[in-house]
Amino acid sequence: MSTQELKITINELVNRTDDPEILLSIHVLLKKLLSTKSDTNIAGYAPSGAPISKEELIASILEADLDIQKGNGISLSDMKKKYGVQ
């Protein structure tokens, strides 16, 4: 299939649905893939799907480290108890 044929087919498939979950999934996927190709500073993605830069990731890790050192955390066994997991 040529690039033009793929674009037409994708467009036809997208136009077949009004399901917001499907449309949002397609949107997030395309946005991620396109931004990854144009921005090599992306180290990962937030749960929302927003890209995270290397600097933001490092800052987040350092902040989490400080929280752990301050005792702000929950042990694995306590978390399992809290959510009823064995």
C-alpha positions in Angstrom: 0.0 0.0 0.0 1.3 3.4 -0.9 1.6 6.3 1.6 -1.4 8.0 0.0 -3.5 4.8 0.1 -2.6 4.4 3.8 -3.7 7.9 4.6 -7.0 7.4 2.8 -7.6 4.1 4.5 -6.8 5.5 8.0 -9.0 8.5 7.4 -11.9 6.2 6.3 -11.5 4.0 9.4 -11.4 7.0 11.7 -14.5 8.4 10.1 -16.4 5.2 10.8 -16.4 5.6 14.5 -17.8 8.2 17.0 -16.4 6.3 20.0 -14.4 9.0 21.9 -12.1 6.3 23.5 -11.0 5.0 20.1 -10.6 8.5 18.7 -8.6 9.6 21.8 -6.4 6.5 21.5 -5.6 7.2 17.9 -4.9 10.8 18.7 -2.5 10.0 21.5 -0.8 7.3 19.5 -0.2 9.6 16.5 0.8 12.5 18.7 3.4 10.3 20.5 4.8 8.9 17.3 5.0 12.2 15.5 6.6 14.0 18.4 9.1 11.2 19.0 10.3 11.6 15.4 10.7 15.3 15.7 11.9 15.6 19.3 14.9 13.5 20.4 14.8 14.9 23.9 11.9 12.7 24.9 12.8 10.3 27.7 9.4 8.9 28.3 5.7 9.7 28.8 3.5 10.7 31.7 0.4 8.7 32.4 -1.6 11.3 30.4 0.5 10.6 27.3 2.4 13.9 27.5 6.1 13.5 26.6 8.6 13.9 29.4 12.1 15.3 28.7 15.3 13.8 30.1 15.6 16.8 32.4 12.0 16.4 33.7 12.5 12.7 34.3 15.7 13.3 36.3 14.0 16.0 38.3 11.1 13.7 39.1 13.5 10.9 40.2 15.5 13.2 42.4 12.2 14.5 44.0 11.1 10.9 44.6 14.4 10.1 46.1 14.1 13.0 48.6 10.6 11.9 49.5 11.9 8.4 50.3 14.7 9.9 52.4 12.2 11.9 54.3 10.1 8.8 55.0 7.3 9.8 52.7 6.4 6.4 51.3 4.6 3.2 51.8 6.2 -0.3 52.0 5.3 -2.9 49.5 3.7 -5.1 52.2 1.6 -2.1 53.5 0.5 -1.4 49.9 -0.5 -5.0 49.4 -2.5 -5.0 52.6 -4.2 -1.7 51.7 -5.4 -3.1 48.3 -6.0 -6.6 49.4 -3.2 -8.2 47.3 -1.3 -11.2 48.5 
